[in-house]
């Protein structure tokens, strides 16, 4: 049965690729052909983002949704493949930022990129909740598939970036080991990762557990949509705030403060027994989480040399891709045993205590500043 489903899924991907070849590639290929051959070779990051699997999966999801034949097997396959592709895509995108803007614009660019990168995970459910009523699940899948054309167009408009060689290439395991070793040797990055793991496991999954919170409050789908809207609004404000802090260099203190704040706010959210109180604190929690994620991203980017940036950022990506689903399961399981509010209390207390310890005892993190990293020497 599973083999038959997997075979049907493979056939859908093949049909999607043929559609892309006839329509999308026909429009894009003439533009690429006009570029010098050496320019095309200078865009490893763009080629990674433009990979066909990344564009095929949303279309396969749409076909399955409108055919009304999707089941758990296809969902698991699509989720697994998407996570694998995203684990390559996300660090590549983030490592590109310092090469695309000037030193004066770099801090704002990193903040804006982080806001877009992290904000989508919080604002996305709000937009989906609004659009699902008029368009349905199949319509949302189609909109998602079409949206990838905007990425293709944006990449075609980017200036070619030169290939930079940093010595002999390492094996996969050696590359991972080198990135982890660099993080372990920097007390600031080490604590950024510690706090990020705690956030991914114990506080950030609150957004996925809002249906359980709505059930505890004794409300229905309408009030749940309000909670999602409040969370999305808070995340949007946090994203804009993060993007506006381009000139703020004391990111370490701000990171610790945001970690302490979102842990504390989640505690207050867990203590709420009314919809109004829950709306207020879920919005404030999302705002603080967005600021924390932006500060963590900025410190990781600016304290890492260009040769290691992709490896180091892949660790941050792994933390949120790998640990957050585990956190959803962990908090959900604790919530089943002792109540979802108590699960939020436990998670918030642990993160608040960790942030407090870092603020008092880890002076390197508290005093860390973010400055534009040195520009790499380029070679054609």
N, C-alpha and C positions, 0 to 999 in steps of 0.2 A: 504493500500500500504506500509506504513512504517512498519507495523507489519510483513508483508510478507518479506520485506527486512531484518528486524532484525532476523527473523526466519532462513532465508537463511545464514546470517552471522554466527549465532550460529551453524548451521550445518557445516559450513566451519571450525570453530574452533574445533569442535568435530573431524572432519576428520584429522585436523592437530595434535591433541593430540594423535589419534590412530597411526599416522605415527611416532610421537615422541616415543611412547611406544615401537613400533616394532624395531626402528632403533637406536635412540639416547640413550634411557634408557638402551637398551640391551648392549650398549658399556660402559656406565657409571656405571651401577649398580654393576658389579663385583668389580670395583675399590672401591666403597663405602663400599661394604660388607667386604672388607679386613681391613677397619678402625675399631678401637674399638668403641663400641656403644657410650661411653661417649664422644669421639672426635666428633662424628657427632652432638651431642647435644651442642657442644661448638662453633658451627658456625652459630649463628642466622643471621649474615649478609650475609654469603654465601647462606644460605637457602632462604633468601629474594631475592637475585639476581637470584638464580636458579629456581625461581617459574615458573611454566609452562606457565602462561599467558604471561610473558615477552618474552618467546621464541615462543609462538604460534602466536602472533600478526604479526610479520614480515612474517611468512609463509602464514597466511591468506591474507595479503596484496599481496603477490606474486601470490597466486591462483586467486585472484580477478583481478589482473592486466593482467595475461596471458589469462584469460578467456574473457577479453574485456567486462566484464559486470559490472565493478565498477561504482558507481555513488556517489552522494553527501552524501547519507544516510550512506553507508559503510565507506566513508572517515571520516564523523563526528564520527561514532561509534568507529572506530579504533583510531582516534586522542584523543577522550575522555578517552578511556580505557588506552591508552599508557601514557597519562598525569597522570592518577590516579596511575598507577604502578610506573611511574618515580618519583612521589612525595614521595614514600616510598624508592625507590631504591637509589636515589641520596644522601640523607642525610646518609643513611647506609654506602654507599661506602666511603664517606668523613670521617665519624666517625671512620672507620676502620684504617685509615692511621697511627695515632699515635701508634697503637698497633702492627704494622707490621715492624717498622724500629727502629733503635737505636736513642738516643737523638742527636747524631752527625749528623745523616742523616735526621732528621725529617724535618728541614726547607726546604731542597732540595726536599724531598719527597712530602711535601705539595705543593710546587711550581710546581713540575712535575705533580702531580695529578690535580691541578687546570688548568695547561696548557692543559692537555689531556681533561679534563671535558669541559672547555670553548672553547678550540680551535676547537673542532669537529664541533661546531655550525657555525663557520666561515669558516673553511677549507672544511667542508663537501659539501657545495654547489659547490665549485670549482671542487672537485673530481667527484661529480655527473654530473656536466656539461660536463666533459671530457668523462665519461664512457657512458653517455646516447646515444651518437651517435653510437658507435659500438654495444651496448648491448640492447638499448631500455629501456622503463620503466619497463617491466617485468623482464629483466635481472638485473636491478639495485635492484629490490625487492628481487630477488633470492640471489644476492650477500649479501645483508643486512641480510637475514635470515641465510645464511651460516656463516656469521661473528660471530654470537652468539656462535658458537661452540668454538671459541677462548676464549671467556669469561668462558665457562664451564671448559675448559682445565686449564686455569689459576687458577680458584678457586680450582680445584682438587689438584693443585700443592702447594697451600698455606698451611702453618702450621696451625693446629687447634688453635683457640684462646679460652682462658678460659672465662666462663660466670662470670661476675662481678655483684654482687648484691649491690644496693645502697639504700636499704630500701624498704618499701612497694610500690607497683606499684600504680601510680595515674591513674585517668580516663583520657580519651582523652582530654577533655576540660581543666582539671587541668594541664595536661602536657603542652598543648599549652600556658596556662596562665603563667606557671612557666618559660617557655622559653622566652616569651615576657617580663615578669617582669625582668628577668636577663638582657636582652638587654636594656630595658629602664633604668635600674640602672647603666649601664656602659656608660659614655659619648662617649667613642671611638666607641663601637659597635652601639650605637644609631645613630651616624653620619655616620657610614659605611652603615647602613640600609637606612638612608635618601638619601645619595648619590646614593646608588644602586637602590632605587625606581626611582629617577630622571633619572638615566642612562637607566633603563629598559623602562621607559615611553617616554623619549624625545630624546635619542641619539642612543641607541643600535638598534632600529628597522631600521636604515638606510640600513642595508644589505638586508632586505626583500623589500625595496622600490627602489632598484637599477633599476628595470625595468622602473619605472616612471621617474627616472633620465635619463636613456638612451633615453626614448621617448622625454623628454624635450631637450636633446642635439641633437635630430634628427638623431639618429643612430639606427642600427638594432641589430640582435641577436649576430653577431660576436663581435661588440664593447661591448655589454653587457657581453659577456663571458670574455672580457678583464678586465672589471670592477670587475667581480667576482674573476678573477685570481689575480688582484692587491690586493683586499681585503683579499683573502686567503693567499697571500704571506706575507702581513703585519701582519696578525694574526699569521702565523707560526713563523715569526721573533719575535713577541711579546711573543709567548709561549716559545720559546727557551730562550729568555732574562729572562723571569719570572723564568724558571726552573734553570737558572744559578745564581740566586741571593740568593742562600741558606745561605750565610754568612752575608747577608745584614740585619741588625736588625731594622733600622729606616724605617719600612714599612709605618708608618703613613704619614710621609713627602712624601714618594714616591707615596702613594695612592692619597693624595691631588694633587700632581703634575700631576699624570696621569689623574685624573678627570678633572683638569683644561686644560690639554693638549688636551684630546679627545673632550671636548666641543669646544675649540678654533679651533681645526682642522676641526671639523664638520662645523663651521661657514665658514671657508675658502673653504671647499668642496661645500657648498651651493652657494658660489660666483662664482664658475667656469662656464665658458661657452664653454670650449673646452674639448675634450676627454682627451688630454694629462694632462691638469690640474686636471681633475676629477680623472684620474688614480693615479696621485701622491698623492692627498689628501685622497682618499678613502683608499689607502694602509697605509698611516701614521695614519689615524683615527683608523683603525683596530689594528695597532700595539699598540697605546695608550690604546684602550679599553681592549686589552688582558692584558696589564700590570696592569691596574686598577682592573680588575676582579681577577687577581692573588693576588694582595695585599689585596683586600677585603676578599678573601677566607682565606688567611694566618692569618690576624688579627682575623677573626671570630674563626678560629681553635685554635689559640694559647692563646687567652684570655678567653677561655671557659673551665671550668672543665670537666673532662671526663664524669661525671654523666649527664651533660646537653648538651654535644656536639651534639648529634643527634637532639635534639629539636631546638637548636640554628641554626644548619646548615639547618634544614628544613625550617626555616624562610627565609634564603637566597635563598633556592631553590624555595620557594613559590613566592618570589619577581620576579625571572626571568621567572618562568613558568606562573605565573598569570598576572604579570604586562606587560611583553613584548608584548603579543598579543594585550593587550589594547593599548599599545603604538603604535603598527602598525596601529591599527584602528584610533587612535588619530592623528598621524602624517599624515596618509593617508587622513583623512577627512580635516585636515587643508590644506594639499597639494592640494586637490580638489578645495578648496575655494580660496586660495591665491597663489598657485603654490608650487611644491614640494621643490624647492630651498628655498623659504621663510619659509617653514615648518622646514627645516634643520636649517635655521638661528635662528628661535625662540627656537628650542630645544637646540641648541648649546649655545646660549646666557644664557638661564636659568641655564643650568648645569655649565657653566663657572662662573656665578655669585655665585652660591651655593658653588662651590669649592673655589672661592676666599674668600668668607665669612668664610668658615671653616678654610682656611689657616691663616686668620688674627685674627679670634676671638675664635676659638676652639683650644686652646693650647694643650689640652689633646690628640686630634687626631693628631695634627701636630708633637707632640713629642712622639707619641706612638712607642714602640719598640715591636718586635715579638721575643719571646724566647720560647724554648721548654717547654710545659706545664709539670707539675709534673706527674710522672707515677702513674697510679692507682694501688692500692693493689689488687692482684689477689687472687682468691680462686677457688679451683677445685669443 
